[in-house]
Amino acid sequence: MAAPCLCLALADQPESAPRTYAEAEAPECILIDAGLISRNIRVHSLDGRTLVYTDEQGRRRQTPVDRVMALVPVAPASASEPVIKPMPVETRSRRRDAAAPPAPSVERPPAGLLELVDAQRIPGDLGTPPSSDPERMAWSNAVLGRLVYPLERVAGFVRSTAPATLGRRTPTAPPPRDFLVLSNGDEPSGFIAAVGDAVQIETDAGMISLSPDRVHAARFSNPREQGSGAWVWLGDGTAAAVSQVILNEGRRVTLQLSRGTDGSYDWSMLRGVSFDVARLRPLASLAPESQEPRSGRRYAAPMRRLEPEGGLEAPLDAADLILPGPMAVTYALPPGARRLAGFAELDSGAVPWGDCELVISVDSREVMRKRLQFEQTAQAFNVEIEGSTLTIAVDAGRYGPIHDRVVLRRALLLVER
């Protein structure tokens, strides 16, 4: 079933609209299509239905947005400008469970960060609290102003006053109980009942009410969930759901947010767009089920996730992964997984002595084997992975296991609905 999808993705139509500015001025980015094939383009316009671009042969074309999985700007975004984004407010009450035991700009202090249960992230700090609803909290964003969320949608937050040692990203897995991190180092745990004029947490010893000034961070035990729809990644560390992304011929990007708010930004602030995050999943978001040494080795250091410099998340959340030697990493594939694509290369310090093979298997059936060595340090891959178990392995080559370090870049899974 993959071949028809690939053909449709590549069947873009010529665009006959007049050109209003020089082709070289159009921003350059990587287009990832419905077959996970990447190609460099220059974007002219984008709306809810159509992408107009110049392809690698210099031809101006257009394609329906539903045939595009993602766009990744080639030039890195600036981290010094403010930026964007939240998600819809829900009204369902939050349940109690009684049994439950960016590199900052030099011009201003580092922003705090709010994370929602679907992993959306919004820079800012606590805002003016809701006057009559203790089950909601307010967050203030430099661009969007005051945003209000139900507490059940919150995964956690870090204040702008928090020490750098706390980090800006909340953990993906929920803790067993809610807890706060206070300015004196205490970490009371229990059930966070309110984040407003006072922050209230119900502990085993009773209810504690605190001034917000005393709270550096909070973590919630709310269940995490898979995001859906279109998302954007921006230069201030924002990752957020949008209902539409519009690019005009003047290098301005308008983001229509899920809550009905619009924001207009220079293209340089954009780090990535995924048009369906439920279908386009980064391999780095999956937790390995096992990691084992290969090629006769008794020990293999664990695979590591490599984050971009400057404290920003990778565009599309597709962080690079390094396999530091001959080893096999096994994953349970999400239901509906169909393809895996990305790039593999020898770690820069492994050249010229690194010589190994990258092997991808599904349910113990080998689907790809590619050699990495001095004359071919990088290889693209795009393979079908229908099955339940994915194994990615590095096998030693003719020089043995020394320097056989492989980096997987922008590895993405295509998942059918």
DAGI-V545690 format. One record per backbone hydrogen bond with DSSP energy under -0.5 kcal/mol. NH is the residue of the N-H (numbers start at 0). CO is the residue of the C=O. E is the energy in kcal/mol with one decimal. If there is no record, write none. Layout:
nh={NH NH}
co={CO CO}
e={E E}
This chain:
nh={4 5 6 7 8 9 10 10 11 12 14 15 24 25 25 26 28 29 30 30 31 31 32 32 33 35 38 40 41 42 43 44 45 46 50 51 52 53 54 57 60 61 62 64 66 67 68 69 70 71 73 74 77 99 100 102 103 107 111 112 113 114 115 116 118 120 121 123 124 126 135 136 138 139 140 140 142 144 146 148 150 152 153 154 155 156 157 158 161 165 166 169 174 177 178 179 180 181 181 182 184 189 190 192 192 193 195 198 199 199 200 201 202 202 205 207 209 211 213 214 215 215 216 217 218 219 224 229 230 231 232 233 234 236 238 239 240 241 242 243 245 246 247 250 252 253 253 254 254 255 255 256 256 257 259 262 264 266 268 269 270 271 272 273 274 275 276 278 279 280 280 282 284 285 287 288 289 291 293 296 303 305 306 310 316 317 318 319 320 321 322 322 323 326 327 328 329 330 332 332 336 337 338 339 340 341 342 343 344 345 346 349 350 353 355 356 357 358 358 359 360 361 362 364 365 366 367 369 371 372 375 378 380 382 384 389 390 391 392 393 394 396 396 399 403 404 405 405 406 407 408 408 409 411 411 412 413 414 414 415}
co={0 1 2 3 4 5 6 7 9 61 59 13 21 21 22 42 40 71 28 38 29 69 30 36 66 32 30 28 53 26 51 51 246 49 62 44 60 41 58 54 52 12 50 48 63 64 31 31 272 29 27 27 267 96 98 309 101 104 123 157 121 155 119 152 115 238 113 111 139 137 132 148 146 124 138 144 82 140 138 136 134 149 150 114 114 217 112 215 158 162 163 167 219 189 218 187 216 179 185 213 181 177 201 190 199 199 197 209 193 197 207 190 200 205 202 200 198 196 210 211 180 213 180 156 178 154 116 241 273 239 271 237 268 233 120 231 85 229 255 255 253 45 251 247 264 245 251 252 262 243 253 254 260 240 256 254 252 250 265 266 232 232 70 230 68 68 228 275 275 278 412 410 281 282 285 329 329 327 325 293 321 319 304 307 313 314 316 305 407 303 320 405 321 393 291 391 289 389 330 387 333 413 413 382 411 380 408 378 406 376 404 346 347 349 371 394 369 356 392 367 390 364 388 361 363 359 359 357 355 375 372 343 341 339 337 330 360 328 358 326 356 354 399 396 400 402 322 403 344 320 342 406 317 340 409 280 338 278 412 335}
e={-0.9 -2.0 -2.2 -2.5 -2.2 -1.5 -0.6 -1.0 -1.5 -2.4 -1.9 -0.5 -1.4 -0.6 -1.5 -0.5 -2.3 -2.9 -0.5 -3.1 -0.5 -2.6 -0.6 -2.1 -1.2 -2.3 -1.8 -2.8 -2.0 -2.4 -3.0 -1.6 -2.2 -1.9 -2.7 -3.0 -2.5 -2.6 -2.9 -1.9 -3.8 -2.8 -2.2 -2.8 -1.9 -2.0 -2.5 -1.8 -2.3 -2.1 -2.1 -0.6 -0.8 -1.5 -0.8 -6.1 -0.7 -0.9 -1.9 -2.1 -2.4 -2.8 -2.4 -2.2 -2.1 -2.8 -2.6 -1.8 -1.6 -2.0 -1.4 -2.7 -3.2 -3.7 -0.6 -2.8 -0.5 -2.1 -3.1 -2.6 -2.9 -1.9 -1.5 -2.6 -1.7 -2.0 -2.2 -3.3 -1.3 -2.0 -1.5 -0.5 -0.5 -1.6 -2.3 -2.2 -2.7 -0.5 -2.7 -2.4 -2.0 -2.7 -1.7 -0.7 -2.0 -1.5 -1.6 -2.9 -2.0 -0.6 -2.3 -3.1 -0.8 -2.4 -1.4 -2.5 -2.4 -0.6 -2.1 -1.6 -2.8 -0.6 -1.6 -2.4 -2.7 -2.4 -2.1 -0.6 -2.7 -2.4 -2.5 -2.3 -1.8 -1.8 -1.9 -2.2 -0.6 -2.6 -3.1 -1.6 -2.8 -2.4 -1.8 -1.0 -3.7 -3.3 -0.5 -0.5 -2.9 -2.6 -0.6 -0.8 -3.4 -0.9 -2.0 -1.4 -2.9 -2.0 -2.2 -1.9 -3.2 -1.3 -2.7 -2.0 -2.6 -0.5 -2.5 -1.1 -2.1 -0.8 -2.3 -2.5 -1.7 -1.9 -0.5 -3.3 -1.3 -2.5 -1.6 -1.6 -2.0 -3.2 -0.6 -0.9 -2.5 -1.7 -1.5 -1.0 -2.2 -2.6 -0.5 -3.3 -0.7 -0.7 -2.8 -2.8 -2.5 -3.2 -0.6 -2.4 -1.9 -3.3 -1.1 -2.3 -2.3 -2.2 -2.0 -3.1 -2.0 -2.3 -2.6 -2.7 -0.9 -3.3 -2.5 -2.4 -3.3 -0.5 -2.9 -2.4 -2.7 -2.7 -2.6 -1.8 -0.6 -3.0 -1.5 -2.3 -3.1 -1.7 -1.4 -3.1 -2.3 -2.6 -2.5 -2.5 -2.7 -2.7 -3.0 -2.7 -2.6 -1.9 -0.7 -1.6 -1.7 -1.8 -2.3 -0.5 -3.2 -3.5 -3.5 -0.6 -0.6 -3.1 -0.6 -3.6 -2.3 -2.8 -0.6 -2.8}
